[in-house]
Amino acid sequence: MSLFIEDGHHWVFLVLTVIMGGGAAFMAGRGMAKKWRPIWMPIIAMVPLTLGLRFLHFALFQGQLTSLHYLLTDGIVLLAFCILGYRGTLASKMANQYPWLYQKSGPLSWRAKS
């Protein structure tokens, strides 16, 4: 038994969780940041996405539906992608909307102009 991936389903985890689910979570984070939503909203939005992703693992690939371990693993992966999308978009928006106050200091952050 692998720590993160169900037995024999490495490609399922990569395609379904990382690529498809991660892409959806990234876009959800971007969408929330574009509407200036607080950080707790995209975090809460990952709960139904995680449950839906876990159901797809179960329905399409006979994964374990009620495994708390895999549910948390999928949730953490989705949450990481969501926060990346949220912070990246928010950093760009702050630097672009308030160019006299802020500048980007990295892909996920901004700082005050001196």
TAFENWO-V673857 format. One record per backbone hydrogen bond with DSSP energy under -0.5 kcal/mol. CO is the residue of the C=O (numbers start at 1). NH is the residue of the N-H. E is the energy in kcal/mol with one decimal. If there is no record, write none. Layout:
co = {CO	CO}
nh = {NH	NH}
e = {E	E}
//
This chain:
co = {5	6	9	10	11	12	12	13	13	14	15	16	17	19	20	21	22	23	24	25	26	27	28	29	30	31	32	33	38	38	39	40	41	42	43	44	44	45	46	47	48	49	50	51	52	53	54	55	56	56	57	57	58	63	66	67	68	69	70	71	72	73	74	75	76	77	78	79	80	81	82	83	84	85	86	87	88	89	90	91	92	93	94	96	98	98	101	103	106	109	109	111}
nh = {2	9	13	14	15	16	17	17	18	19	20	21	22	23	24	25	26	27	28	29	30	31	32	33	34	35	37	36	41	42	43	44	45	46	46	47	48	49	50	51	52	53	54	55	56	57	58	59	60	61	61	63	62	65	68	71	72	73	74	75	76	77	78	79	80	81	82	83	84	85	86	87	88	89	90	91	92	93	94	95	96	97	98	99	101	102	113	111	109	105	106	103}
e = {-0.7	-2.2	-2.1	-2.2	-2.8	-2.6	-0.8	-1.0	-2.0	-2.2	-2.5	-2.3	-1.3	-1.5	-2.1	-2.5	-2.5	-2.3	-2.1	-2.3	-2.3	-2.5	-2.2	-2.1	-2.4	-1.1	-2.5	-1.6	-1.4	-0.7	-1.3	-2.2	-2.1	-0.8	-0.8	-1.4	-0.6	-1.0	-2.4	-2.3	-2.4	-2.3	-2.5	-1.9	-2.0	-2.1	-1.9	-3.4	-2.4	-0.6	-1.3	-2.1	-1.1	-0.6	-0.7	-1.8	-2.5	-2.0	-2.5	-2.2	-2.5	-2.1	-2.6	-2.5	-2.1	-2.0	-2.5	-2.5	-2.0	-2.2	-2.4	-2.9	-2.1	-1.9	-2.4	-2.4	-1.8	-2.6	-2.4	-2.0	-2.3	-2.9	-1.6	-0.5	-1.4	-2.7	-2.9	-2.8	-0.5	-1.6	-0.9	-2.4}
//
